[in-house]
Amino acid sequence: MESHDAIVIGGGVIGVSIAYHLARLGCRDVLLLERGQLGGGTTAQSSCIVRTHYSVPENVALARRCLAVFRDFAGYLEDPEADSGFTRCGLLIVAGEGPRADALRETLAVARAQGVDARAITHDEARRILPLLQLDDIAAVGWEPESGYADAYLTLTAFARNARRLGAVLREGVAVTGLVRDANGRVAGVATEQGPIAAGTVISAQNIWSREVAAWTGIDLPLTLSRHAVFTLEGPTPYARGLPVLKDLASPGKLYMRGYGGRQLLVGDGNEGETIAAPDTVQADVPLDYVAEIGEQVAHRLPAFAEAGLAASWTGVYDVTPDWNPVLGPLPGVAGLHVAYGFSGHGFKLSPVVGRLLAQSALGLPTDVPLAPYALERFAAGRLLAGRYGTGAVS
């Protein structure tokens, strides 16, 4: 039987980051198995916003480390050709009077307590940063100058290239169909359509396919699949590359917006999406009524885009847990099995550090930050990672 020290299931940006970090930390016989093509699932659909604005302190601890990686990607990977496509344009967050403004101010304080440059700014300062902004109904504005957005393809391929450089094998077109376990129930490898492969450590980074792990183990993994739409607008006024990422907590859709392609505006809805029954990466229709509804909200905040037209649209699926935060680390009751799932829209921005943490945990090394808050057991124990904004992708 083919044998490896560790097997990673899933070739999205999380799985490839895990494989890279396993090899970097000394596990020289790493195999990653991807059912399709590397990055061909939800990674390709990501909006790739990189921010530290979280009201859950544990998330801030992860996000600020990730931001440092994205800002010096080549240095982190020790690869002068590595490029994450990171654009440092800053993050503006706006909120109307009431609970969301209070939550915004409190969340900025959470970030500052961990050394993040996150602060409240005046309306005049906000307009200098983003002259297109309409702020008549805004009570609070937050500013993270170091945040921005990156590129999913560049990030994933850099992790993949450097994982291979360190000796990892990344194999596409191989679907894992189950786990191989020894007489004591410990993981001993995986079953595939091409036969079993032995390994003493298995890490599942299957994203929207993570329910398969529940079927293989009999352990309930709370997971909802939520489809979201994203589109880009283009009009006479460009949304230039240097303009900030904008989070509009005052809009009904809790919209997020960023530059795209040099002049277009990428727009996404921050509310819960359409629940679907099974994993699906096929592009769904984005109804024009939905585009018009969201477009009205965009035009209210950015009047220059009132006459903009639809340039492109696509859909992506979130793997959502009950508190909209991931499950990370060993799966209880199955020795040798580790999981990283339920990123609920946070996956790309957290991928550098999650990959390192899962590799550390799987290799029995101390983790840079505790994984206990992200353990599966938190759901049964009622220790949800609930943020000041309530459940949702802001957290």
C-alpha positions in Angstrom: 0.0 0.0 0.0 1.2 3.5 -0.8 2.2 5.2 2.5 2.8 8.8 3.7 3.4 10.5 7.0 0.4 12.9 6.6 -2.4 13.3 4.1 -4.3 16.5 3.6 -7.8 16.2 1.9 -8.8 19.2 -0.1 -6.8 21.5 -2.4 -8.3 24.9 -1.8 -6.2 27.6 -0.2 -6.7 26.2 3.3 -5.6 22.7 2.3 -2.6 23.9 0.3 -1.5 26.1 3.1 -1.7 23.2 5.5 0.4 21.0 3.2 3.0 23.8 2.9 3.2 24.3 6.6 3.5 20.6 7.3 6.5 20.4 5.0 7.9 23.6 6.4 7.7 22.3 10.0 9.6 19.1 9.1 7.0 16.6 7.9 8.8 15.7 4.6 6.3 13.0 3.4 3.1 15.0 2.8 0.4 14.0 0.3 -2.4 16.4 -0.6 -5.4 14.9 -2.4 -7.8 17.1 -4.4 -10.9 15.7 -6.0 -10.8 18.2 -8.9 -8.2 20.9 -9.6 -6.3 22.9 -7.0 -8.2 26.0 -6.2 -11.2 24.9 -8.3 -13.8 25.0 -5.6 -14.7 27.9 -3.3 -11.3 29.5 -3.3 -11.8 30.6 -6.9 -15.0 32.4 -5.8 -13.5 34.4 -2.9 -13.7 38.2 -2.8 -10.2 37.9 -1.1 -10.7 40.8 1.4 -7.9 40.8 4.0 -8.9 42.6 7.3 -8.5 42.4 11.0 -11.9 43.9 11.8 -13.4 41.2 14.1 -15.3 41.6 17.3 -14.3 38.1 18.4 -10.9 38.5 20.0 -9.7 35.1 19.0 -10.4 36.0 15.3 -8.4 39.2 15.7 -5.4 37.2 16.9 -5.6 35.1 13.8 -6.3 37.9 11.4 -3.5 40.2 12.4 -1.0 37.4 12.0 -2.4 36.7 8.5 -2.3 40.4 7.5 1.5 40.4 8.4 1.9 37.4 6.1 0.0 38.9 3.2 2.0 42.1 3.5 5.4 40.2 3.2 4.3 37.1 1.3 7.6 36.6 -0.5 9.6 37.0 2.8 7.3 34.6 4.7 7.6 31.9 2.1 11.3 32.6 1.5 10.5 32.7 -2.2 11.3 36.0 -4.0 8.8 35.1 -6.7 5.9 34.6 -4.3 3.1 37.1 -4.7 -0.3 37.2 -2.9 -1.5 40.1 -5.0 -2.0 42.1 -1.8 -3.2 45.6 -2.3 -2.9 47.8 0.8 -5.8 50.2 0.4 -7.3 50.2 4.0 -10.7 49.3 5.3 -13.5 51.8 6.0 -16.4 50.6 8.1 -19.5 52.8 8.4 -22.5 52.3 10.7 -25.8 54.2 11.4 -26.8 55.4 14.9 -27.8 52.6 17.3 -26.5 49.1 18.1 -24.3 48.7 15.0 -22.5 52.0 15.7 -21.9 50.9 19.3 -20.7 47.5 18.0 -18.3 49.2 15.6 -16.8 51.4 18.3 -16.4 48.4 20.6 -14.9 46.3 17.8 -12.3 48.9 17.1 -11.3 48.8 20.7 -11.0 45.0 20.6 -8.5 45.3 17.7 -6.5 48.1 19.3 -6.1 46.0 22.5 -4.2 43.5 20.3 -2.0 46.1 18.7 -3.9 46.6 15.5 -4.1 50.1 14.0 -7.9 50.5 14.1 -9.5 53.7 15.0 -12.6 55.9 14.8 -12.3 58.8 12.3 -14.4 61.8 11.5 -16.6 62.2 8.5 -14.2 64.7 7.0 -11.3 62.3 7.4 -13.5 59.5 5.8 -14.3 61.8 2.8 -10.6 62.5 2.3 -9.9 58.8 2.1 -13.0 58.1 -0.1 -14.3 61.2 -1.7 -17.2 59.2 -3.3 -18.7 58.5 0.1 -22.2 59.7 1.3 -22.3 59.9 5.1 -25.5 61.8 5.9 -27.0 58.8 7.7 -23.7 57.6 9.3 -23.0 57.9 13.1 -19.6 56.1 13.3 -16.7 55.4 10.9 -13.9 53.0 11.6 -10.6 52.9 9.7 -8.0 50.1 9.4 -5.2 51.6 7.2 -3.2 48.4 6.9 -6.0 46.2 5.5 -6.9 45.5 1.8 -7.4 42.6 -0.5 -5.4 40.0 -2.3 -5.6 37.5 -5.1 -6.8 33.9 -4.6 -5.0 32.4 -7.6 -1.6 34.0 -6.8 -1.8 33.1 -3.1 -2.8 29.4 -3.7 -0.2 28.8 -6.4 2.5 30.3 -4.3 1.6 28.0 -1.4 1.4 25.0 -3.8 4.8 25.8 -5.5 6.5 26.1 -2.2 4.9 23.0 -0.7 6.3 21.1 -3.7 9.7 22.7 -3.2 9.8 21.4 0.3 8.9 17.9 -0.8 5.1 17.7 -0.5 3.1 15.9 -3.2 -0.1 17.6 -4.4 -2.2 15.2 -6.5 -5.3 16.4 -8.4 -8.3 14.3 -9.6 -8.3 11.9 -6.6 -11.5 11.8 -4.6 -11.2 10.5 -1.0 -14.1 8.1 -0.3 -13.5 7.2 3.4 -11.0 6.7 6.2 -8.9 3.7 6.9 -8.8 2.9 10.7 -6.9 0.4 12.7 -8.3 -2.0 15.3 -8.2 0.7 18.0 -10.2 3.1 15.8 -7.1 5.3 15.1 -6.8 6.8 11.6 -4.5 4.7 9.5 -5.0 6.4 6.1 -7.7 7.1 3.6 -9.7 5.2 1.0 -9.8 6.6 -2.5 -11.4 5.5 -5.8 -7.9 4.4 -6.8 -7.3 2.3 -3.7 -6.3 2.9 0.0 -3.3 5.1 1.0 -1.8 4.8 4.4 -0.9 7.6 6.8 -0.8 8.1 10.5 -2.2 11.6 10.3 -5.1 12.9 8.2 -6.2 16.5 7.9 -9.6 17.3 6.3 -9.8 20.7 4.7 -12.8 19.9 2.5 -14.8 23.1 3.0 -18.4 22.6 1.7 -17.7 18.8 1.4 -17.0 18.4 5.1 -20.2 16.5 5.8 -18.4 13.6 4.3 -16.2 13.4 7.4 -19.4 13.1 9.5 -20.5 10.2 7.3 -17.1 8.5 7.7 -16.9 8.9 11.4 -20.5 9.1 12.7 -19.6 12.4 14.4 -22.1 15.2 13.9 -20.4 18.2 12.3 -22.8 21.2 12.4 -22.7 22.7 8.9 -25.0 24.7 6.7 -24.3 25.5 3.0 -25.1 29.0 2.1 -24.9 30.4 -1.5 -23.9 34.1 -1.9 -23.8 36.3 -5.0 -21.1 38.8 -5.9 -21.1 41.2 -8.8 -19.1 44.1 -10.2 -20.3 47.5 -11.4 -18.7 49.8 -13.9 -19.7 53.4 -14.6 -18.2 56.7 -15.6 -16.5 57.1 -12.2 -13.8 54.5 -11.6 -13.3 52.8 -8.3 -9.6 53.0 -8.5 -7.3 50.3 -7.1 -6.1 52.6 -4.2 -9.6 53.3 -2.9 -10.4 51.4 0.3 -12.4 48.3 1.0 -15.8 49.6 2.3 -18.0 47.8 4.8 -21.5 49.4 5.0 -23.1 48.3 8.2 -25.8 50.9 7.7 -27.1 49.3 4.5 -29.9 46.6 4.7 -27.5 44.2 3.0 -24.5 45.0 5.3 -22.6 45.4 2.0 -18.9 45.0 1.4 -17.3 46.7 -1.6 -13.8 46.9 -3.0 -12.0 47.9 -6.2 -11.8 45.3 -9.0 -9.8 45.4 -12.2 -8.7 49.0 -11.8 -12.0 50.8 -12.3 -14.9 48.4 -11.4 -16.5 48.1 -8.0 -17.0 44.6 -6.5 -20.1 44.3 -4.3 -21.2 41.5 -2.0 -24.1 41.1 0.4 -23.2 40.5 4.1 -26.5 38.8 5.1 -27.2 35.1 5.2 -27.4 33.7 1.7 -29.5 31.0 0.1 -29.3 27.7 1.9 -28.6 24.8 -0.4 -28.9 21.1 0.4 -25.6 19.7 -1.1 -22.2 21.0 -2.1 -22.3 22.8 -5.4 -19.7 24.9 -7.2 -21.7 25.4 -10.4 -22.5 29.0 -11.0 -26.1 29.9 -10.2 -28.1 32.7 -11.7 -27.8 36.1 -10.1 -31.3 37.6 -10.6 -31.4 41.2 -12.1 -34.0 42.1 -9.4 -31.3 41.2 -6.8 -28.7 43.3 -8.6 -31.1 46.2 -8.8 -32.0 45.9 -5.0 -28.3 45.8 -4.0 -27.4 48.4 -6.6 -29.8 50.9 -5.0 -28.0 50.4 -1.7 -24.6 51.0 -3.4 -25.9 54.2 -5.1 -27.1 55.5 -1.7 -23.6 55.1 -0.2 -21.7 55.9 -3.4 -23.8 58.2 -5.5 -21.3 58.2 -8.3 -22.4 54.6 -9.0 -26.1 55.4 -9.4 -25.7 55.1 -13.2 -23.2 52.2 -13.2 -24.0 49.1 -15.1 -23.5 45.4 -14.3 -20.1 44.2 -15.5 -20.0 40.6 -14.2 -21.6 38.4 -11.5 -20.9 35.1 -9.9 -21.9 33.0 -6.9 -20.0 31.2 -4.2 -20.9 28.9 -1.3 -20.0 29.4 2.4 -19.6 26.4 4.7 -21.4 27.9 7.7 -21.2 26.8 11.4 -23.8 27.8 14.1 -21.6 30.7 15.2 -20.2 31.5 11.7 -16.7 30.6 12.8 -14.5 27.7 11.9 -13.8 24.3 13.5 -10.1 23.8 13.8 -8.0 21.0 15.3 -8.3 17.3 16.3 -11.7 15.6 15.9 -12.7 14.1 19.3 -12.9 10.3 19.3 -10.9 9.7 16.2 -7.1 9.8 17.0 -5.0 11.1 14.1 -7.8 13.0 12.4 -7.8 16.8 12.3 -10.3 19.1 10.6 -10.5 22.7 9.3 -14.0 23.5 8.1 -16.8 26.0 8.6 -15.0 29.2 7.6 -18.3 30.9 6.9 -16.6 33.4 4.5 -13.4 33.9 6.5 -11.3 31.2 4.9 -9.1 33.0 2.4 -8.1 35.8 4.7 -7.2 33.4 7.5 -5.5 30.7 5.3 -1.9 31.5 6.1 -2.2 31.2 9.8 -4.8 28.4 9.8 -2.4 26.3 7.7 0.3 26.8 10.2 -1.9 26.1 13.2 -3.3 22.9 11.8 0.2 21.7 10.8 1.4 22.5 14.3 -1.5 20.7 15.9 -1.2 17.6 13.7 2.5 17.3 14.4 2.0 17.6 18.1 3.7 21.0 18.3 2.6 23.9 20.5 0.3 26.1 18.4 1.0 29.9 18.0 -2.4 30.6 19.4 -4.8 28.3 21.3 -7.1 26.2 19.1 -9.4 25.3 22.0 -11.9 28.2 21.2 -12.4 26.7 17.8 -12.9 23.1 18.9 -16.0 21.2 17.7 -17.1 20.6 21.3 -17.9 24.3 21.8 -21.3 23.9 20.1 -22.5 21.2 22.5 -21.0 23.2 25.5 -22.7 26.4 24.4 -19.3 28.3 24.1 -20.1 29.9 20.8 -17.7 32.5 19.3 -20.4 35.2 19.2 -19.4 38.7 18.3 -20.8 42.1 18.9 -22.5 42.1 15.4 -24.3 38.8 16.1 -24.0 35.8 13.8 -22.7 36.5 10.4 -19.6 37.0 8.3 -18.5 40.1 10.2 -18.0 38.2 13.5 
